Amino acid sequence: MNKNFLIGVVLGILIPIISFVLVVVFYLEYNLTYFVNHKVNDYNLPSIISLTLILNLVFFFIKMNGNKEEHSRGILLATILYGIVIVTIKFI
């Protein structure tokens, strides 16, 4: 595997997590542990994950326009992996 591809995968995995934390802490002004323990449940978890993946889309297009195709492929793979997790949570 290419180093740039792995960087893209790591970015694709971390960007939704970081965006979730930033939105909960700074925009919604909740304590992160309180929000995760009291507001997140099996019903709304796939929706929350899906909304955090929007930022992956933004980074995907930024990397594509910057001619960093390997980064873009890694971000796309991470997004597909998140999609598999979403489908698994939703139907199991």
C-alpha positions in Angstrom: 0.0 0.0 0.0 1.0 3.5 -0.7 1.9 5.9 2.2 -0.4 8.6 0.8 -3.3 6.1 0.6 -2.8 5.2 4.3 -2.8 8.9 5.1 -6.1 9.3 3.3 -7.6 6.3 5.2 -6.5 7.8 8.6 -7.9 11.2 7.6 -11.1 9.6 6.5 -11.5 7.8 9.8 -10.5 10.7 12.1 -12.3 13.6 10.3 -15.8 12.4 11.3 -14.7 11.7 14.9 -13.1 15.1 15.3 -16.1 16.9 13.6 -18.5 15.1 16.0 -16.5 16.2 19.0 -16.3 19.8 17.8 -20.0 20.0 17.1 -21.0 18.5 20.4 -18.6 20.5 22.6 -18.5 23.9 20.9 -21.7 24.2 18.9 -24.2 22.3 21.1 -22.2 23.2 24.2 -22.7 19.8 25.8 -20.3 17.8 27.9 -19.0 15.1 25.5 -19.5 12.2 28.0 -23.0 13.4 28.9 -24.0 13.6 25.3 -22.7 10.2 24.4 -24.2 8.6 27.5 -27.7 10.3 27.5 -28.4 11.5 23.9 -26.9 8.8 21.7 -28.8 5.6 21.4 -29.1 2.7 18.9 -31.9 4.5 17.0 -30.0 7.8 16.2 -26.4 6.6 16.1 -26.5 5.8 12.3 -27.9 9.2 11.6 -25.2 10.9 13.7 -22.5 8.9 11.9 -24.0 9.8 8.5 -24.0 13.5 9.3 -20.4 13.5 10.4 -19.5 11.9 7.1 -20.4 15.1 5.2 -17.1 16.6 6.1 -15.4 13.5 4.5 -17.1 14.5 1.3 -15.7 18.0 1.6 -12.2 16.7 2.2 -12.5 14.2 -0.6 -13.2 17.0 -3.1 -10.5 19.2 -1.7 -8.0 16.4 -2.2 -9.3 15.6 -5.7 -8.9 19.3 -6.8 -5.4 19.3 -5.2 -4.3 16.4 -7.4 -3.9 14.1 -4.4 -5.7 11.1 -5.8 -4.2 8.6 -3.3 -5.5 10.7 -0.3 -8.9 10.8 -2.0 -9.0 7.1 -2.5 -8.1 6.6 1.2 -10.9 8.9 2.3 -13.3 7.1 0.0 -12.3 3.8 1.5 -12.8 5.1 5.0 -16.2 6.4 4.0 -17.2 3.1 2.6 -16.1 1.4 5.8 -18.2 3.9 7.8 -21.1 3.0 5.5 -20.8 -0.7 6.3 -20.8 0.2 10.0 -23.9 2.3 9.5 -25.8 -0.5 7.7 -24.7 -3.0 10.3 -25.9 -0.9 13.2 -29.2 -0.1 11.5 -30.2 -3.6 10.6 -28.7 -5.7 13.4 
